[in-house]
Amino acid sequence: MEQSYKDLGKILKAISDPKRLKIVDMLSCGELCACRILEAFHITQPTLSHDMKVLIEANVVIDRRDGKNTYYSLNKEQLDSFYQSLGRVFSDKPDCICHQSSHCNCNCDCN
């Protein structure tokens, strides 16, 4: 489970930036050329490259080169897994970490 937390954290960190989150939203409609993303943000190519590198390393986005153009799309398989994993974090289940914690010693009624 520890690796799952690391993987979730990496994705959450990548999409926590508002610009990268907007890029993900744009890609939810389908594959886009880097030039279309650049136009939407009025940013430099190196800035876009950095943001896309973060999203690719988090396995959220897939890139494809066609000649001198780069196209980006969402990694739907990874995002489906992300949704499921995040759902498990937000729900109570028999193997939940909250059931594995030892009782506290503060005389409260938490356990």
N, C-alpha and C positions, 0 to 999 in steps of 0.2 A: 504493500500500500504506500510505502514511503516514496517509491518511484512515481506512483500516480500523483502524489501531492506535488512533486517536483515538476512533472509534466504539466499539470494544471496551472501551477504557478508561472511557468514559462509562457503559456498561452495568455493567461490573465495579464501578465506584465506587458506582453507584446500589444495587446488590444486596449490597454489602459490609457494609452496616448490618444487624445481625441482625434488627431489627424489620421492615425492608423486605423482607428475604429471607423472613421468615415470611409477610408479606403476599403475596408472589409464590407461595409454597407454597399458601396458602389459595386464591388465584385459579386455581391449576392444576386445581381441581375445577370451575371454571366461574365465571360472573359473580356478583358479590356487590354488595349495596347497601352504601354507606358505613357505615350504622348497624350492620350485622353485623360489619364490621371494627372499628368503635369498641368494640363489646361485647367482642370477643375480646381487646383490648389494654387496655381501661380507660384510654384516653388522651383528651385533649381533641380537639375537632373541628379547631382550628387546627394541632395537632401532626399529625393525620392528613392534613390538607390539604397540609402541607409535604412529608410523606413521599410522598404520591401525586403531587405536583407533580414531585418528583425522578424518580419512576418513569415518569411521563408524558413528561417532557423527555428521558429516556434512551430513549424509544420502547419501553419494556418493557410498559407498561400503556396501555389505551385507556379513556377515560371516556365515559359516556353519561348525559345528563340526561333524567329523566322527571318532569315537574312539579317538585316541590321536592327530589326524591331524585336522588342521583348513584349510578350503577352503574359498577363497574370490572371489566375483564376483561383477560386477558393478550393481548398482541399476538403471536399465534402465528407470523405470517409473519416478524416481526422476530426472534423467538427462534429460529426455524429457521435464519435467516441467521447469527445469533450463534453457534449451535452449530457450524455449518460453518466459520465464520471462526476460532473458537477452536480447532477441530480442526486447521486448517491451521497455526496458530501452534505447536501442540504436536507437529507432525510434520515429518520431514525430507522435503524435496521439491526438485526440480531448481532452482527459482527462490528457494530459501530464503535469507534474509538471511545465514545462517551461511556460505554459499558465496560471498557477495559481499564478505566481509571480507578485508582485506589480511592478509598473514602478519605475525605479531608479531615483534618483534626481541629476544626474551628468551632465545633459545637453548633453548627447550623443544621438545617433540615434538608440539605442538598442531596443527601443520599440516604 
